[in-house]
Amino acid sequence: MTGNNDHPKSGPRLLVLVLAAIVWSMASPALADIYMYIDSMGVLHFTNTPTSSDYKLYIKERPKPRPPPHTTKKFDPFIREASDKHGIEFYLLKALIKVESDFNPTAVSRSGALGLMQIMPDNVEAFNIKDPFDPWQNIMGGAGYLRQLLQRFDGKLPLALAAYNAGPTVVEQFRRVPPFKETEEYVKKVMTYYNAYKNS
């Protein structure tokens, strides 16, 4: 007695449950459009890989917008102080820190570089840094070093950035950004974040 009366009501409920299960099961970084097909028995079929023209597009998954540049402001006061002291643009320092350590003050690289601006242990004392994991000291020391590199390479930012990554002697030998993939990518990343921060 209840079968026929409840059937029209159970259909929409079943559809919602099925769709929810499909969307959940397909949740992944990849895009997945969902297609639907109703067979001769009235049964709904869903798939993200249609096998015949009977399937019709049901849900068009849109690509998620790219996340904005890192918006952390935790170290902005230190970055701004270093910017004012050493005459280096705030957004440039912030971009350098983003690429070097992703704003991790306790970062240690495979080569032993330390802190936010990845100061090499040999340079810690030269940069007047007592604790390389202290954000203020690290930023002030790294900014001072970048200032030296900019002066050394006549204000040519790509060369100064390459020197920060590969060392000034190597850059002087090539008289351009060294043809090392890591260094070339490094310069591109810093410049990309630099422009993004300036225009955000």
C-alpha positions, 0 to 999 in steps of 0.5 A, a space after each residue: 500500500 505504501 509503495 506506490 504512494 511513497 515512490 514519487 517522494 523517494 525519487 528526489 530524496 534518492 537523487 539527492 543522496 546519490 548526488 551527494 555520494 558521487 560528489 563526495 567520492 569524486 572530491 579530488 584536486 582534478 576536475 571532474 564533470 558529472 554526466 547523467 543518464 536515465 535508462 528505460 527503467 527510469 534508473 538514474 546513472 551518474 559518471 564522470 567518464 561517460 561511455 555513450 552519447 546517452 549521458 548528458 552533462 549534469 554538473 560542470 565542475 569549474 576550476 578553483 581560483 588560484 590562491 592569492 599570494 601569501 598574505 601573512 602579515 606576521 613579520 611585516 613590521 620587521 620587513 618594513 623596518 629593514 626596508 627603511 633601514 637598508 633602502 630596499 622595497 618592502 615588497 621585494 624583501 617580502 617576496 624574497 622571504 616567501 621564496 626562501 622560507 615561506 615565512 618559516 622562521 625556523 627553516 633549515 635548508 639541505 645546505 644548512 641555510 637558516 631562518 626566514 631569509 636562509 642565512 648561511 652559517 658562515 655569514 651569520 657573524 658577518 651579518 651581526 646575527 647572534 640568533 639566526 632563528 630570531 625573525 628580526 635579526 634574520 630579516 635585518 641581516 638578510 636585507 643588509 646582504 641584499 643591499 650589498 649585492 644590489 650595490 655590487 651589481 649596480 642595482 641590477 635586481 636579477 643579478 643581485 637575486 641570482 647572487 643571493 641564491 648562487 653566490 656573487 662570485 658565480 654571477 660575476 664569472 658568468 656576468 649574467 644570471 648563471 645558467 643553472 635551473 635552480 637559480 633561474 627558477 629562483 629569480 623568476 619566483 622572486 620576481 613573480 611574488 614581488 610583482 604579485 605583492 605590489 599589485 595585490 
